[in-house]
């Protein structure tokens, strides 16, 4: 902060913050007046004195009232024609002396560590779960087991059974690993804390196969996003039946679904490719063909592409389950990473999972040069921060064309880049014009 302060005396605060990669909001907060420590509240004249408070505490801790609630003590004393204080004051005095707590022996959940898993290629991290399918009669269900590769969204394994069973899960995982040709110590499987997932026999099987396991935190619904979103995609299909007449019907329907999902569905989380294409390493070839098509379209009608030659989206280099938080210095997770799935992928022979990539923050437009007028005010007064983080003169905010760049006047007569917000994405939209003005 001291370096920023010294540099701001020469080039200005905004330029100093931009040059050092420091959020201006943080800098202004640091410059603000120190927050005075909370002053001790004066005791009101109607409050009990120290001697009276000791009397109340001794009464509550006496052998007669030590196991009674303050309301019971209060009522008993009134029946004896005695009054010490109100019930609320009794609680307040007990709280000041650390004698108020939950009396029941309730279970307190420990703080579980958040699972953080990273996949940079297929068959590095799998996510698997079980969901119910309605049967022909009330309270009858079939159970769909799905193992999903989170990088490619390819359903490497699936099956439909009549019950939840750790034995069936063990068989599915073992056969799927053998089919994919995965060696020991190469794979991590993420799952929730259901009975089959937490069984001792299942844990021993994973240890024998050399597979690392990861569990969702209890009572946290979004720690297994890829499997959950995949199940939603399955059940929100237009032709998904309300009930299945038999387990054979369920298997027949899901066989067709997984074939479509893995081989035909163009997934938005993997550059609109199919899971089968990404899982088997054919994505570069397909993307090259797509780029050639776009380049030819640009060459034929360049005026229709105002931003230049269009580029095809690329497959994310990283896919996370619970990515680490950004640090205070403003470091960001790679723009090519995907944090969770939104649509889903599926099964065993062919299927595709689905997850939305984190949208990269839009680049702020560059301010155009314009001679400064006489008596021009500093940028923080003469310009307005827009929702996308760019700066524009207040008196010319309605004069720019839809494709033009906003302009900002400088007191020195030189143009500078448009002011940018330090927070990308949705956070930038919360900074309205009034909020930006208040920061200055």
Buried (B, 14 or more C-beta within 10 A) or exposed (E): EEEBEEBBEEEBBBBBBBEEEBBBBBBBEEEEEEEEEEEEEEEEEEEBEEEBBEBBBEBBEEEEBEEBBBEEBBEEBEEEEEEBBEBEBBBBBBEEEEEBEEEEEEEEEEEBEEBEBBBEBBBBBBBBBBBEBBBEEEEEBBBBBBBBBBBBBBBBBBBBBEEBBBEBBBBBBBEBBEEBEBEEEBBBBBBBBBEBBBBEEBEEBBEEBEBBBBBBBEEBEEBBBBBBBBBBBBEEEEEBEEBBEEBEBBBEBBBEBBBBBBBEBEBBBBBBBBBBBBBEEEBEEBBEEBBEEBBEBBEEEEEEEEEEEBEBBEBBEBBBBBBEEEEEEEEEBEBBBBBBBBBBBBBBBBBBBBBBBBEEBEEBBEBEEBEBEEEBBBBBEBBBBBEBBBBBBEEBEEEBEEEEBBBBBBBEEEBBBBBBBBBBEEEBEEBEEEEBEEBE
